[in-house]
Protein backbone atom coordinates (compact mmCIF):
# COMPACT_ATOMS: atom_id res chain seq x y z
CA UNK A 1 0.00 0.00 0.00
CA UNK A 2 2.75 2.49 0.95
CA UNK A 3 4.61 1.82 -2.28
CA UNK A 4 1.44 2.36 -4.33
CA UNK A 5 0.76 5.61 -2.48
CA UNK A 6 4.28 6.86 -3.07
CA UNK A 7 4.12 5.96 -6.77
CA UNK A 8 0.85 7.90 -7.07
CA UNK A 9 2.23 10.91 -5.19
CA UNK A 10 5.30 11.00 -7.43
CA UNK A 11 2.95 11.99 -10.25
CA UNK A 12 2.66 15.34 -8.43
CA UNK A 13 6.43 16.03 -8.31
CA UNK A 14 9.37 15.07 -6.15
CA UNK A 15 7.94 16.05 -2.77
CA UNK A 16 10.02 19.21 -2.36
CA UNK A 17 7.40 21.88 -3.15
CA UNK A 18 4.21 22.76 -1.25
CA UNK A 19 3.32 19.06 -1.09
CA UNK A 20 5.96 17.43 1.15
CA UNK A 21 5.56 13.66 0.80
CA UNK A 22 8.32 11.02 1.26
CA UNK A 23 10.84 10.86 -1.57
CA UNK A 24 11.87 7.24 -1.01
CA UNK A 25 10.65 4.14 0.83
CA UNK A 26 12.79 1.07 1.46
CA UNK A 27 13.09 -1.90 3.77
CA UNK A 28 16.14 -3.11 5.69
CA UNK A 29 15.41 -6.59 7.09
CA UNK A 30 12.16 -6.25 9.08
CA UNK A 31 12.21 -2.44 9.29
CA UNK A 32 10.75 0.04 6.79
CA UNK A 33 12.36 3.45 6.29
CA UNK A 34 11.17 6.50 4.41
CA UNK A 35 13.25 9.47 3.28
CA UNK A 36 11.73 12.92 2.90
CA UNK A 37 13.06 16.25 1.67
CA UNK A 38 14.15 18.49 4.50
CA UNK A 39 11.54 21.04 5.55
CA UNK A 40 11.83 23.83 8.10
CA UNK A 41 9.08 23.00 10.59
CA UNK A 42 8.89 26.63 11.71
CA UNK A 43 5.30 27.69 11.06
CA UNK A 44 3.05 30.67 11.74
CA UNK A 45 0.56 29.87 14.52
CA UNK A 46 -3.20 29.78 13.95
CA UNK A 47 -3.60 32.92 16.09
CA UNK A 48 -0.99 34.80 14.07
CA UNK A 49 -2.54 33.65 10.77
CA UNK A 50 -5.92 34.98 11.90
CA UNK A 51 -4.29 38.41 12.49
CA UNK A 52 -3.00 38.68 8.92
CA UNK A 53 -4.79 40.79 6.32
CA UNK A 54 -7.70 39.24 4.40
CA UNK A 55 -5.63 39.13 1.21
CA UNK A 56 -2.80 37.28 2.98
CA UNK A 57 -5.22 34.76 4.49
CA UNK A 58 -6.89 34.20 1.12
CA UNK A 59 -3.51 33.47 -0.48
CA UNK A 60 -2.79 30.89 2.23
CA UNK A 61 -6.17 29.19 1.63
CA UNK A 62 -5.56 29.35 -2.11
CA UNK A 63 -2.11 27.71 -2.02
CA UNK A 64 -3.36 25.07 0.40
CA UNK A 65 -6.47 24.26 -1.69
CA UNK A 66 -4.41 24.02 -4.87
CA UNK A 67 -2.02 21.57 -3.21
CA UNK A 68 -4.69 19.34 -1.67
CA UNK A 69 -6.75 19.29 -4.88
CA UNK A 70 -3.70 17.91 -6.70
CA UNK A 71 -3.39 15.15 -4.09
CA UNK A 72 -7.07 14.32 -4.56
CA UNK A 73 -6.61 14.06 -8.31
CA UNK A 74 -4.57 10.88 -7.77
CA UNK A 75 -7.39 9.59 -5.52
CA UNK A 76 -5.41 9.91 -2.28
CA UNK A 77 -6.92 11.01 1.04
CA UNK A 78 -4.40 12.83 3.24
CA UNK A 79 -6.17 11.48 6.32
CA UNK A 80 -4.99 13.90 9.00
CA UNK A 81 -5.71 17.46 7.89
CA UNK A 82 -5.14 19.90 10.75
CA UNK A 83 -3.09 23.09 11.32
CA UNK A 84 -0.11 21.10 12.64
CA UNK A 85 0.20 19.39 9.25
CA UNK A 86 -0.07 22.62 7.24
CA UNK A 87 3.07 24.71 7.62
CA UNK A 88 2.43 28.39 6.92
CA UNK A 89 5.41 30.67 6.41
CA UNK A 90 6.74 33.32 4.03
CA UNK A 91 8.12 32.14 0.70
CA UNK A 92 11.05 33.64 -1.21
CA UNK A 93 8.56 36.01 -2.84
CA UNK A 94 7.69 37.34 0.66
CA UNK A 95 4.15 35.88 0.55
CA UNK A 96 2.65 33.57 3.14
CA UNK A 97 2.08 30.12 1.60
CA UNK A 98 0.92 26.75 2.92
CA UNK A 99 2.92 23.52 2.73
CA UNK A 100 1.13 20.20 3.26
CA UNK A 101 3.16 17.67 5.27
CA UNK A 102 2.85 14.31 7.08
CA UNK A 103 1.38 11.73 4.71
CA UNK A 104 1.84 8.91 7.25
CA UNK A 105 -1.94 8.42 7.59
CA UNK A 106 -2.76 8.70 3.87
CA UNK A 107 -4.69 6.07 1.92
CA UNK A 108 -6.58 5.66 -1.33
CA UNK A 109 -10.26 6.61 -1.49
CA UNK A 110 -12.51 3.59 -0.69
CA UNK A 111 -9.40 1.69 0.53
CA UNK A 112 -8.74 2.76 4.12
CA UNK A 113 -6.69 0.61 6.47
CA UNK A 114 -8.53 -1.34 9.16
CA UNK A 115 -10.19 1.02 11.68
CA UNK A 116 -7.72 0.57 14.54
CA UNK A 117 -4.82 1.68 12.29
CA UNK A 118 -6.38 5.05 11.43
CA UNK A 119 -4.80 7.76 13.61
CA UNK A 120 -6.68 10.85 12.37
CA UNK A 121 -7.01 13.64 14.93
CA UNK A 122 -10.40 13.42 16.67
CA UNK A 123 -11.30 17.11 16.42
CA UNK A 124 -11.02 17.13 12.62
CA UNK A 125 -12.78 13.86 11.81
CA UNK A 126 -15.70 13.90 9.42
CA UNK A 127 -18.94 12.11 10.46
CA UNK A 128 -18.32 9.16 8.10
CA UNK A 129 -14.70 8.75 9.24
CA UNK A 130 -15.76 8.86 12.90
CA UNK A 131 -18.30 6.11 12.22
CA UNK A 132 -15.74 3.96 10.41
CA UNK A 133 -13.04 4.03 13.13
CA UNK A 134 -15.44 2.61 15.75
CA UNK A 135 -16.73 -0.19 13.51
CA UNK A 136 -15.64 -3.76 14.22
CA UNK A 137 -15.07 -5.57 10.88
CA UNK A 138 -15.77 -8.96 12.47
CA UNK A 139 -18.89 -8.04 14.43
CA UNK A 140 -20.39 -5.73 11.77
CA UNK A 141 -18.97 -6.84 8.39
CA UNK A 142 -21.85 -5.31 6.40
CA UNK A 143 -21.53 -1.86 8.03
CA UNK A 144 -17.77 -2.10 7.66
CA UNK A 145 -17.97 -2.65 3.90
CA UNK A 146 -20.50 0.15 3.43
CA UNK A 147 -18.48 2.63 5.49
CA UNK A 148 -15.29 1.80 3.58
CA UNK A 149 -17.05 2.82 0.37
CA UNK A 150 -18.03 6.17 1.91
CA UNK A 151 -14.46 7.19 2.75
CA UNK A 152 -13.59 9.52 -0.11
CA UNK A 153 -11.58 12.72 -0.49
CA UNK A 154 -14.56 14.47 1.12
CA UNK A 155 -13.01 13.39 4.45
CA UNK A 156 -10.25 15.96 3.86
CA UNK A 157 -12.76 18.57 2.68
CA UNK A 158 -14.60 18.41 6.02
CA UNK A 159 -11.38 18.83 8.03
CA UNK A 160 -10.31 21.67 5.72
CA UNK A 161 -13.58 23.52 6.38
CA UNK A 162 -12.86 23.53 10.10
CA UNK A 163 -9.27 24.61 9.50
CA UNK A 164 -10.38 27.47 7.21
CA UNK A 165 -12.55 28.80 10.05
CA UNK A 166 -9.56 28.58 12.39
CA UNK A 167 -7.18 30.29 9.96
CA UNK A 168 -9.62 33.16 9.42
CA UNK A 169 -10.70 33.74 13.04
CA UNK A 170 -8.25 31.91 15.31
CA UNK A 171 -10.85 29.41 16.54
CA UNK A 172 -13.35 26.75 15.47
CA UNK A 173 -17.07 27.47 15.00
CA UNK A 174 -18.88 27.88 18.30
CA UNK A 175 -20.81 24.77 19.35
CA UNK A 176 -22.00 23.12 22.53
CA UNK A 177 -18.93 21.31 23.79
CA UNK A 178 -16.23 23.48 22.22
CA UNK A 179 -13.12 23.34 24.40
CA UNK A 180 -13.95 19.86 25.74
CA UNK A 181 -13.21 16.44 24.28
CA UNK A 182 -16.38 16.69 22.18
CA UNK A 183 -15.42 16.94 18.51
CA UNK A 184 -17.29 19.14 16.03
CA UNK A 185 -18.64 16.20 13.96
CA UNK A 186 -20.78 15.20 16.97
CA UNK A 187 -22.58 18.56 16.83
CA UNK A 188 -23.13 18.05 13.09
CA UNK A 189 -24.51 14.52 13.53
CA UNK A 190 -26.83 15.49 16.39
CA UNK A 191 -27.99 18.57 14.43
CA UNK A 192 -27.12 20.86 17.32
CA UNK A 193 -26.96 24.59 16.56
CA UNK A 194 -23.53 26.09 16.04
CA UNK A 195 -22.26 29.50 15.07
CA UNK A 196 -19.77 30.79 12.54
CA UNK A 197 -17.73 33.89 13.26
CA UNK A 198 -19.27 36.96 11.59
CA UNK A 199 -15.84 38.26 10.59
CA UNK A 200 -15.79 35.65 7.81
CA UNK A 201 -16.96 37.04 4.42
CA UNK A 202 -20.43 35.81 3.41
CA UNK A 203 -19.20 33.87 0.35
CA UNK A 204 -16.49 32.12 2.40
CA UNK A 205 -18.94 31.33 5.19
CA UNK A 206 -21.25 29.71 2.61
CA UNK A 207 -18.32 27.69 1.25
CA UNK A 208 -17.26 26.52 4.73
CA UNK A 209 -20.83 25.49 5.55
CA UNK A 210 -20.97 23.33 2.41
CA UNK A 211 -17.56 21.83 3.26
CA UNK A 212 -19.00 20.83 6.64
CA UNK A 213 -22.13 19.09 5.32
CA UNK A 214 -23.09 15.84 7.10
CA UNK A 215 -23.26 13.88 3.85
CA UNK A 216 -19.91 13.63 2.07
CA UNK A 217 -21.65 13.63 -1.33
CA UNK A 218 -22.91 17.16 -0.65
CA UNK A 219 -19.50 18.67 0.00
CA UNK A 220 -17.64 20.47 -2.80
CA UNK A 221 -14.44 18.97 -4.18
CA UNK A 222 -11.15 20.63 -3.26
CA UNK A 223 -10.84 21.82 -6.84
CA UNK A 224 -14.22 23.57 -6.48
CA UNK A 225 -12.99 25.03 -3.20
CA UNK A 226 -9.84 26.30 -4.93
CA UNK A 227 -11.84 27.89 -7.77
CA UNK A 228 -14.18 29.60 -5.28
CA UNK A 229 -11.26 31.05 -3.31
CA UNK A 230 -9.54 32.21 -6.51
CA UNK A 231 -12.74 33.96 -7.62
CA UNK A 232 -13.65 35.08 -4.07
CA UNK A 233 -17.18 34.00 -4.89
CA UNK A 234 -19.30 30.94 -4.12
CA UNK A 235 -22.91 29.94 -4.80
CA UNK A 236 -24.42 27.91 -1.97
CA UNK A 237 -25.22 24.34 -3.06
CA UNK A 238 -27.02 23.10 0.05
CA UNK A 239 -29.37 24.27 2.78
CA UNK A 240 -27.54 25.98 5.61
CA UNK A 241 -26.61 23.58 8.38
CA UNK A 242 -26.04 26.60 10.59
CA UNK A 243 -26.68 30.24 9.71
CA UNK A 244 -24.49 31.40 12.56
CA UNK A 245 -27.26 33.25 14.35
CA UNK A 246 -26.72 35.60 17.25
CA UNK A 247 -24.67 38.74 17.64
CA UNK A 248 -21.38 39.08 15.72
CA UNK A 249 -18.27 37.89 17.50
CA UNK A 250 -16.38 40.90 18.77
CA UNK A 251 -13.01 41.75 17.27
CA UNK A 252 -10.21 40.78 19.70
CA UNK A 253 -8.56 43.83 21.28
CA UNK A 254 -5.38 44.84 19.49
CA UNK A 255 -2.19 44.57 21.50
CA UNK A 256 0.54 47.19 21.17
CA UNK A 257 3.91 45.41 21.08
CA UNK A 258 5.93 48.40 19.80
CA UNK A 259 7.64 49.39 23.10
CA UNK A 260 8.42 45.78 23.97
CA UNK A 261 9.88 45.07 20.52
CA UNK A 262 12.11 48.18 20.67
CA UNK A 263 13.27 47.13 24.13
CA UNK A 264 14.15 43.60 23.00
CA UNK A 265 16.18 45.02 20.10
CA UNK A 266 18.11 47.15 22.61
CA UNK A 267 19.28 44.09 24.59
CA UNK A 268 23.10 44.09 24.15
CA UNK A 269 24.53 41.50 21.76
CA UNK A 270 27.33 40.85 24.26
CA UNK A 271 24.89 40.14 27.10
CA UNK A 272 26.94 37.20 28.42
CA UNK A 273 29.91 39.50 28.94
CA UNK A 274 27.91 41.74 31.32
CA UNK A 275 27.02 41.48 35.00
CA UNK A 276 25.46 40.88 37.51
CA UNK A 277 24.95 37.26 36.43
CA UNK A 278 21.50 37.08 38.09
CA UNK A 279 20.31 40.03 35.95
CA UNK A 280 21.67 38.42 32.76
CA UNK A 281 19.77 35.21 33.59
CA UNK A 282 16.56 37.16 34.23
CA UNK A 283 16.86 39.00 30.90
CA UNK A 284 17.45 35.74 29.01
CA UNK A 285 14.48 34.17 30.79
CA UNK A 286 12.16 37.14 30.05
CA UNK A 287 13.20 37.32 26.37
CA UNK A 288 12.75 33.55 25.97
CA UNK A 289 9.26 33.72 27.48
CA UNK A 290 8.29 36.63 25.22
CA UNK A 291 9.45 34.86 22.03
CA UNK A 292 7.55 31.70 22.96
CA UNK A 293 4.29 33.36 24.06
CA UNK A 294 4.13 36.61 22.06
CA UNK A 295 1.05 35.62 20.05
CA UNK A 296 -0.94 34.70 23.19
CA UNK A 297 -0.21 37.73 25.38
CA UNK A 298 -2.75 40.44 26.23
CA UNK A 299 -1.94 44.12 26.72
CA UNK A 300 -1.56 43.81 30.50
CA UNK A 301 1.05 41.05 30.16
CA UNK A 302 2.93 43.05 27.53
CA UNK A 303 3.00 46.16 29.74
CA UNK A 304 4.22 44.22 32.80
CA UNK A 305 7.00 42.48 30.85
CA UNK A 306 8.04 45.78 29.24
CA UNK A 307 8.58 47.38 32.67
CA UNK A 308 10.40 44.30 34.04
CA UNK A 309 12.72 44.04 31.06
CA UNK A 310 13.48 47.79 31.09
CA UNK A 311 14.42 47.66 34.80
CA UNK A 312 16.68 44.64 34.33
CA UNK A 313 18.49 46.23 31.35
CA UNK A 314 19.17 49.35 33.44
CA UNK A 315 20.88 47.16 36.07
CA UNK A 316 23.45 45.75 33.63
CA UNK A 317 27.13 46.58 34.07
CA UNK A 318 30.22 45.66 32.09
CA UNK A 319 32.45 43.00 33.58
CA UNK A 320 35.92 44.33 34.40
CA UNK A 321 37.82 42.34 31.77
CA UNK A 322 41.35 43.39 30.88
CA UNK A 323 42.09 42.89 27.21
CA UNK A 324 45.64 41.59 26.76
CA UNK A 325 47.92 43.23 24.23
CA UNK A 326 48.70 41.44 20.98
CA UNK A 327 47.16 40.69 17.61
CA UNK A 328 43.64 39.30 17.19
CA UNK A 329 42.49 36.07 15.56
CA UNK A 330 38.95 34.71 15.25
CA UNK A 331 38.02 32.21 17.97
CA UNK A 332 37.63 28.59 16.88
CA UNK A 333 34.26 28.44 18.65
CA UNK A 334 32.06 31.53 18.23
CA UNK A 335 29.60 32.41 21.03
CA UNK A 336 25.89 31.71 20.73
CA UNK A 337 24.11 34.20 18.49
CA UNK A 338 27.16 34.88 16.30
CA UNK A 339 27.32 33.31 12.82
CA UNK A 340 30.64 34.68 11.54
CA UNK A 341 33.26 37.33 12.23
CA UNK A 342 35.95 39.12 10.23
CA UNK A 343 38.86 41.23 11.49
CA UNK A 344 38.73 44.61 9.71
CA UNK A 345 41.65 46.38 11.42
CA UNK A 346 43.85 46.18 14.52
CA UNK A 347 40.94 47.42 16.66
CA UNK A 348 37.76 46.55 14.74
CA UNK A 349 35.84 43.31 14.03
CA UNK A 350 32.85 42.87 11.70
CA UNK A 351 30.28 40.49 13.24
CA UNK A 352 27.28 38.77 11.59
CA UNK A 353 24.60 37.77 14.12
CA UNK A 354 22.44 34.65 13.77
CA UNK A 355 19.40 36.81 12.92
CA UNK A 356 21.28 38.27 9.94
CA UNK A 357 22.19 41.62 11.51
CA UNK A 358 25.69 42.97 10.83
CA UNK A 359 27.50 44.95 13.51
CA UNK A 360 31.00 46.13 14.37
CA UNK A 361 32.83 45.46 17.65
CA UNK A 362 35.98 47.00 19.07
CA UNK A 363 38.85 44.77 20.05
CA UNK A 364 37.81 45.01 23.71
CA UNK A 365 34.18 44.15 22.96
CA UNK A 366 35.05 41.26 20.65
CA UNK A 367 37.46 39.82 23.24
CA UNK A 368 34.91 40.07 26.07
CA UNK A 369 32.29 38.36 23.89
CA UNK A 370 34.65 35.55 23.02
CA UNK A 371 34.64 36.35 19.30
CA UNK A 372 38.40 36.80 19.10
CA UNK A 373 41.44 35.54 20.93
CA UNK A 374 44.62 37.52 21.48
CA UNK A 375 48.00 36.10 20.49
HUDA-V313366 format. One record per residue. N is the residue number from 1. RES is the residue in one letter. PSI is psi in degrees with one decimal (* if undefined). Layout:
n->N res->RES psi->PSI
n->N res->RES psi->PSI
//
This chain:
n->1 res->X psi->-45.6
n->2 res->X psi->-38.4
n->3 res->X psi->-42.3
n->4 res->X psi->-43.7
n->5 res->X psi->-46.1
n->6 res->X psi->-40.2
n->7 res->X psi->-40.3
n->8 res->X psi->-42.0
n->9 res->X psi->-30.6
n->10 res->X psi->-18.1
n->11 res->X psi->-18.0
n->12 res->X psi->-11.9
n->13 res->X psi->-155.6
n->14 res->X psi->7.4
n->15 res->X psi->15.0
n->16 res->X psi->0.0
n->17 res->X psi->-134.3
n->18 res->X psi->-7.5
n->19 res->X psi->98.9
n->20 res->X psi->83.8
n->21 res->X psi->164.1
n->22 res->X psi->141.4
n->23 res->X psi->-32.7
n->24 res->X psi->153.4
n->25 res->X psi->127.3
n->26 res->X psi->165.3
n->27 res->X psi->136.4
n->28 res->X psi->105.0
n->29 res->X psi->-119.1
n->30 res->X psi->6.5
n->31 res->X psi->135.1
n->32 res->X psi->141.1
n->33 res->X psi->146.4
n->34 res->X psi->142.1
n->35 res->X psi->129.6
n->36 res->X psi->156.5
n->37 res->X psi->143.2
n->38 res->X psi->139.6
n->39 res->X psi->135.0
n->40 res->X psi->114.7
n->41 res->X psi->0.1
n->42 res->X psi->129.6
n->43 res->X psi->150.2
n->44 res->X psi->133.1
n->45 res->X psi->161.4
n->46 res->X psi->-43.0
n->47 res->X psi->-42.5
n->48 res->X psi->-35.4
n->49 res->X psi->-43.1
n->50 res->X psi->-19.4
n->51 res->X psi->-5.0
n->52 res->X psi->168.1
n->53 res->X psi->160.0
n->54 res->X psi->-40.2
n->55 res->X psi->-37.1
n->56 res->X psi->-41.1
n->57 res->X psi->-40.0
n->58 res->X psi->-38.0
n->59 res->X psi->-35.8
n->60 res->X psi->-48.6
n->61 res->X psi->-35.6
n->62 res->X psi->-47.5
n->63 res->X psi->-37.7
n->64 res->X psi->-47.2
n->65 res->X psi->-39.0
n->66 res->X psi->-42.0
n->67 res->X psi->-48.5
n->68 res->X psi->-33.9
n->69 res->X psi->-33.9
n->70 res->X psi->-39.6
n->71 res->X psi->-41.0
n->72 res->X psi->-25.8
n->73 res->X psi->-27.9
n->74 res->X psi->18.6
n->75 res->X psi->27.6
n->76 res->X psi->133.7
n->77 res->X psi->127.2
n->78 res->X psi->-47.8
n->79 res->X psi->-13.5
n->80 res->X psi->54.9
n->81 res->X psi->124.8
n->82 res->X psi->163.1
n->83 res->X psi->-33.3
n->84 res->X psi->-24.0
n->85 res->X psi->10.8
n->86 res->X psi->100.6
n->87 res->X psi->123.3
n->88 res->X psi->119.6
n->89 res->X psi->170.0
n->90 res->X psi->138.5
n->91 res->X psi->-178.2
n->92 res->X psi->-23.4
n->93 res->X psi->9.1
n->94 res->X psi->26.3
n->95 res->X psi->143.7
n->96 res->X psi->127.6
n->97 res->X psi->164.9
n->98 res->X psi->134.4
n->99 res->X psi->128.9
n->100 res->X psi->124.6
n->101 res->X psi->178.7
n->102 res->X psi->81.0
n->103 res->X psi->21.9
n->104 res->X psi->-26.0
n->105 res->X psi->17.1
n->106 res->X psi->156.2
n->107 res->X psi->164.6
n->108 res->X psi->147.5
n->109 res->X psi->138.1
n->110 res->X psi->1.6
n->111 res->X psi->53.7
n->112 res->X psi->157.9
n->113 res->X psi->172.1
n->114 res->X psi->150.3
n->115 res->X psi->-42.8
n->116 res->X psi->-11.7
n->117 res->X psi->-10.5
n->118 res->X psi->123.4
n->119 res->X psi->25.1
n->120 res->X psi->145.2
n->121 res->X psi->130.3
n->122 res->X psi->-45.4
n->123 res->X psi->-20.9
n->124 res->X psi->11.1
n->125 res->X psi->143.3
n->126 res->X psi->161.8
n->127 res->X psi->-42.8
n->128 res->X psi->-33.7
n->129 res->X psi->-41.3
n->130 res->X psi->-37.7
n->131 res->X psi->-38.0
n->132 res->X psi->-43.5
n->133 res->X psi->-15.6
n->134 res->X psi->10.4
n->135 res->X psi->132.2
n->136 res->X psi->114.3
n->137 res->X psi->-31.3
n->138 res->X psi->-41.7
n->139 res->X psi->-32.7
n->140 res->X psi->65.0
n->141 res->X psi->-34.9
n->142 res->X psi->-48.8
n->143 res->X psi->-39.0
n->144 res->X psi->-46.4
n->145 res->X psi->-41.3
n->146 res->X psi->-41.8
n->147 res->X psi->-33.8
n->148 res->X psi->-42.2
n->149 res->X psi->-26.2
n->150 res->X psi->-9.8
n->151 res->X psi->99.3
n->152 res->X psi->-173.7
n->153 res->X psi->-11.9
n->154 res->X psi->-20.0
n->155 res->X psi->-46.3
n->156 res->X psi->-33.1
n->157 res->X psi->-43.3
n->158 res->X psi->-50.2
n->159 res->X psi->-36.3
n->160 res->X psi->-36.3
n->161 res->X psi->-43.3
n->162 res->X psi->-42.1
n->163 res->X psi->-37.0
n->164 res->X psi->-43.7
n->165 res->X psi->-41.4
n->166 res->X psi->-45.5
n->167 res->X psi->-36.1
n->168 res->X psi->-34.1
n->169 res->X psi->-17.0
n->170 res->X psi->-3.7
n->171 res->X psi->167.7
n->172 res->X psi->168.4
n->173 res->X psi->149.8
n->174 res->X psi->128.8
n->175 res->X psi->163.4
n->176 res->X psi->108.7
n->177 res->X psi->-4.5
n->178 res->X psi->132.7
n->179 res->X psi->-5.3
n->180 res->X psi->-166.0
n->181 res->X psi->8.2
n->182 res->X psi->117.8
n->183 res->X psi->158.8
n->184 res->X psi->-35.8
n->185 res->X psi->-27.2
n->186 res->X psi->-37.0
n->187 res->X psi->-37.9
n->188 res->X psi->-45.9
n->189 res->X psi->-37.8
n->190 res->X psi->2.4
n->191 res->X psi->35.1
n->192 res->X psi->150.5
n->193 res->X psi->143.7
n->194 res->X psi->167.2
n->195 res->X psi->130.6
n->196 res->X psi->153.1
n->197 res->X psi->130.6
n->198 res->X psi->-7.6
n->199 res->X psi->-13.9
n->200 res->X psi->132.7
n->201 res->X psi->149.4
n->202 res->X psi->-44.4
n->203 res->X psi->-36.8
n->204 res->X psi->-36.0
n->205 res->X psi->-40.2
n->206 res->X psi->-40.1
n->207 res->X psi->-46.8
n->208 res->X psi->-41.9
n->209 res->X psi->-39.0
n->210 res->X psi->-33.5
n->211 res->X psi->-23.6
n->212 res->X psi->19.0
n->213 res->X psi->146.5
n->214 res->X psi->-46.2
n->215 res->X psi->124.2
n->216 res->X psi->-29.6
n->217 res->X psi->-21.2
n->218 res->X psi->-10.7
n->219 res->X psi->147.2
n->220 res->X psi->157.4
n->221 res->X psi->163.0
n->222 res->X psi->-26.9
n->223 res->X psi->-39.5
n->224 res->X psi->-37.4
n->225 res->X psi->-46.4
n->226 res->X psi->-46.3
n->227 res->X psi->-37.3
n->228 res->X psi->-42.7
n->229 res->X psi->-40.3
n->230 res->X psi->-40.0
n->231 res->X psi->-12.9
n->232 res->X psi->43.9
n->233 res->X psi->142.0
n->234 res->X psi->134.2
n->235 res->X psi->122.3
n->236 res->X psi->132.2
n->237 res->X psi->-17.4
n->238 res->X psi->166.5
n->239 res->X psi->147.2
n->240 res->X psi->129.3
n->241 res->X psi->-33.7
n->242 res->X psi->127.3
n->243 res->X psi->0.6
n->244 res->X psi->47.7
n->245 res->X psi->173.3
n->246 res->X psi->179.8
n->247 res->X psi->151.0
n->248 res->X psi->147.4
n->249 res->X psi->130.5
n->250 res->X psi->145.1
n->251 res->X psi->136.3
n->252 res->X psi->142.2
n->253 res->X psi->138.5
n->254 res->X psi->140.0
n->255 res->X psi->131.9
n->256 res->X psi->108.4
n->257 res->X psi->1.6
n->258 res->X psi->-46.8
n->259 res->X psi->-41.7
n->260 res->X psi->-39.9
n->261 res->X psi->-44.7
n->262 res->X psi->-38.0
n->263 res->X psi->-41.1
n->264 res->X psi->-35.7
n->265 res->X psi->-30.4
n->266 res->X psi->-7.7
n->267 res->X psi->126.4
n->268 res->X psi->140.7
n->269 res->X psi->-33.1
n->270 res->X psi->42.3
n->271 res->X psi->-40.6
n->272 res->X psi->-12.7
n->273 res->X psi->5.4
n->274 res->X psi->171.8
n->275 res->X psi->169.2
n->276 res->X psi->155.2
n->277 res->X psi->-35.6
n->278 res->X psi->-36.7
n->279 res->X psi->-42.4
n->280 res->X psi->-43.7
n->281 res->X psi->-42.2
n->282 res->X psi->-41.8
n->283 res->X psi->-44.9
n->284 res->X psi->-40.0
n->285 res->X psi->-44.8
n->286 res->X psi->-46.0
n->287 res->X psi->-39.5
n->288 res->X psi->-41.6
n->289 res->X psi->-41.6
n->290 res->X psi->-47.3
n->291 res->X psi->-35.8
n->292 res->X psi->-29.4
n->293 res->X psi->12.3
n->294 res->X psi->-44.4
n->295 res->X psi->-16.2
n->296 res->X psi->-3.8
n->297 res->X psi->143.9
n->298 res->X psi->177.4
n->299 res->X psi->-36.4
n->300 res->X psi->-43.9
n->301 res->X psi->-41.1
n->302 res->X psi->-44.2
n->303 res->X psi->-42.4
n->304 res->X psi->-45.2
n->305 res->X psi->-34.3
n->306 res->X psi->-46.0
n->307 res->X psi->-44.3
n->308 res->X psi->-45.8
n->309 res->X psi->-40.6
n->310 res->X psi->-42.8
n->311 res->X psi->-39.9
n->312 res->X psi->-40.3
n->313 res->X psi->-37.7
n->314 res->X psi->-25.3
n->315 res->X psi->-6.0
n->316 res->X psi->143.0
n->317 res->X psi->153.7
n->318 res->X psi->138.6
n->319 res->X psi->138.5
n->320 res->X psi->84.9
n->321 res->X psi->126.1
n->322 res->X psi->121.1
n->323 res->X psi->120.6
n->324 res->X psi->157.0
n->325 res->X psi->156.5
n->326 res->X psi->177.0
n->327 res->X psi->151.6
n->328 res->X psi->151.7
n->329 res->X psi->150.5
n->330 res->X psi->135.8
n->331 res->X psi->147.0
n->332 res->X psi->-32.5
n->333 res->X psi->107.6
n->334 res->X psi->148.8
n->335 res->X psi->161.5
n->336 res->X psi->138.3
n->337 res->X psi->-7.8
n->338 res->X psi->124.9
n->339 res->X psi->-45.8
n->340 res->X psi->163.8
n->341 res->X psi->150.9
n->342 res->X psi->128.9
n->343 res->X psi->120.9
n->344 res->X psi->-40.4
n->345 res->X psi->-173.1
n->346 res->X psi->-20.4
n->347 res->X psi->17.9
n->348 res->X psi->136.7
n->349 res->X psi->130.3
n->350 res->X psi->129.0
n->351 res->X psi->133.0
n->352 res->X psi->118.7
n->353 res->X psi->164.0
n->354 res->X psi->-20.7
n->355 res->X psi->6.4
n->356 res->X psi->-12.2
n->357 res->X psi->143.3
n->358 res->X psi->134.4
n->359 res->X psi->167.3
n->360 res->X psi->138.6
n->361 res->X psi->142.7
n->362 res->X psi->169.7
n->363 res->X psi->-44.6
n->364 res->X psi->-47.4
n->365 res->X psi->-46.2
n->366 res->X psi->-37.5
n->367 res->X psi->-45.1
n->368 res->X psi->-33.3
n->369 res->X psi->-11.7
n->370 res->X psi->17.6
n->371 res->X psi->-35.4
n->372 res->X psi->160.1
n->373 res->X psi->154.0
n->374 res->X psi->126.4
n->375 res->X psi->*
//
